[in-house]
Amino acid sequence: MSPEILHALQHARTLYLTTYRRDGRAGTVPIWFFQHQERLYFCTLRDSLKVRRLQHTPQVTVHIGRRTGTRLTCIARVLEDAPQLQQLLVRTYRKRYWFRWLLLGPRLRRAFAQGKEVLVELTPHTDDAL
């Protein structure tokens, strides 16, 4: 991974994820994330628009830190059953986003336990590899 991308990921708290409709139109949303073993991860509701779009078009664009931040092109994959990564996400989010964790932490844990929340893995294209 380039030093620019590493630096941006180390200092960013948010990614701007762009997913695409079948007709190619884009939609961008801010997401919390964590990096693990050359991939990026975030969680979302199983029935969210992000997941529905990813089922049709797994290629996404990510901007690090702000909408005009460093750009990565990735392939997204919804992880149905990844309890170890879920635990890592919970630990990471608790430390990284502690100011919001008090309200969101219990809801997130329940949603994972009920199968309502899923992890999404983002694998950068080889040009952008971490």
C-alpha positions as CSV (number, residue, x, y, z in Angstrom):
1,M,0.0,0.0,0.0
2,S,1.2,3.4,-0.7
3,P,2.4,5.6,2.2
4,E,-0.4,8.1,1.3
5,I,-3.1,5.5,1.7
6,L,-1.6,4.1,4.9
7,H,-1.3,7.6,6.4
8,A,-4.9,8.5,5.4
9,L,-6.3,5.2,7.0
10,Q,-4.4,5.7,10.2
11,H,-5.8,9.2,10.7
12,A,-9.3,8.8,9.4
13,R,-12.3,7.9,11.5
14,T,-14.7,7.7,8.6
15,L,-14.8,6.3,5.0
16,Y,-17.1,7.6,2.3
17,L,-18.5,4.5,0.6
18,T,-19.9,4.8,-2.9
19,T,-22.1,1.9,-4.1
20,Y,-23.7,1.7,-7.5
21,R,-27.2,1.0,-8.7
22,R,-27.8,-1.5,-11.6
23,D,-28.1,1.5,-13.9
24,G,-24.7,2.8,-12.7
25,R,-25.9,5.8,-10.6
26,A,-23.9,6.2,-7.5
27,G,-24.8,6.7,-3.9
28,T,-22.3,7.8,-1.2
29,V,-22.6,7.4,2.6
30,P,-20.2,7.9,5.5
31,I,-19.3,4.7,7.4
32,W,-17.2,3.7,10.4
33,F,-14.6,1.1,9.6
34,F,-11.6,-0.8,10.7
35,Q,-8.6,-2.3,8.9
36,H,-7.4,-5.9,9.4
37,Q,-5.0,-7.9,7.3
38,E,-5.0,-5.8,4.2
39,R,-8.7,-5.4,4.1
40,L,-11.2,-2.9,5.4
41,Y,-14.4,-3.8,7.2
42,F,-17.6,-2.2,8.3
43,C,-21.0,-3.3,9.5
44,T,-24.5,-2.5,8.3
45,L,-28.0,-3.9,8.6
46,R,-28.6,-7.0,6.6
47,D,-31.5,-5.4,4.7
48,S,-29.8,-2.0,4.1
49,L,-29.6,-0.3,0.7
50,K,-25.8,-0.8,0.8
51,V,-26.2,-4.6,1.0
52,R,-28.8,-4.7,-1.7
53,R,-26.6,-2.7,-4.1
54,L,-23.6,-4.8,-3.3
55,Q,-25.5,-8.0,-4.3
56,H,-25.8,-6.6,-7.8
57,T,-22.5,-4.6,-8.1
58,P,-19.7,-5.5,-5.6
59,Q,-17.3,-2.9,-7.0
60,V,-17.3,0.2,-4.7
61,T,-15.3,3.3,-4.4
62,V,-14.0,4.5,-1.0
63,H,-12.7,8.0,-0.1
64,I,-10.7,8.1,3.1
65,G,-11.6,10.7,5.7
66,R,-13.8,13.0,3.6
67,R,-15.7,12.9,0.3
68,T,-12.7,14.2,-1.5
69,G,-10.1,12.2,0.4
70,T,-7.7,9.6,-0.9
71,R,-9.6,7.2,-3.3
72,L,-9.6,3.4,-3.3
73,T,-11.4,1.1,-5.6
74,C,-12.5,-2.1,-3.8
75,I,-14.5,-5.3,-4.2
76,A,-17.1,-5.7,-1.4
77,R,-18.2,-9.0,0.0
78,V,-20.9,-9.5,2.6
79,L,-19.8,-11.9,5.3
80,E,-22.7,-13.9,6.6
81,D,-21.0,-15.7,9.5
82,A,-17.8,-14.2,10.9
83,P,-17.9,-14.2,14.7
84,Q,-14.2,-13.5,15.2
85,L,-14.3,-10.5,12.9
86,Q,-17.5,-9.3,14.6
87,Q,-15.7,-9.5,18.0
88,L,-12.7,-7.6,16.5
89,L,-15.1,-4.9,15.1
90,V,-16.8,-4.5,18.6
91,R,-13.4,-4.1,20.3
92,T,-12.1,-1.7,17.7
93,Y,-15.2,0.4,17.6
94,R,-15.4,0.6,21.4
95,K,-11.9,2.1,21.4
96,R,-12.0,4.1,18.3
97,Y,-15.6,5.6,18.5
98,W,-15.9,5.6,22.3
99,F,-17.9,8.8,22.4
100,R,-20.8,7.2,20.5
101,W,-20.2,3.6,21.6
102,L,-22.2,4.0,24.8
103,L,-25.4,4.4,22.8
104,L,-24.6,2.3,19.8
105,G,-22.6,-0.6,21.3
106,P,-25.5,-2.5,23.0
107,R,-27.7,-2.1,19.8
108,L,-24.9,-3.4,17.6
109,R,-24.2,-6.4,19.8
110,R,-27.9,-7.3,19.8
111,A,-28.2,-6.9,16.1
112,F,-25.2,-9.2,15.5
113,A,-26.7,-11.8,17.9
114,Q,-30.0,-11.6,16.1
115,G,-28.5,-11.9,12.6
116,K,-29.8,-8.4,11.7
117,E,-26.3,-6.9,11.2
118,V,-23.6,-8.2,8.8
119,L,-20.0,-7.4,8.2
120,V,-18.8,-6.2,4.8
121,E,-15.3,-6.8,3.7
122,L,-13.6,-4.4,1.3
123,T,-10.7,-5.7,-0.7
124,P,-8.7,-3.0,-2.5
125,H,-7.9,-3.6,-6.2
126,T,-4.3,-4.7,-6.7
127,D,-3.5,-1.1,-7.8
128,D,-4.6,0.2,-4.5
129,A,-3.5,-2.8,-2.4
130,L,-3.0,-2.2,1.3
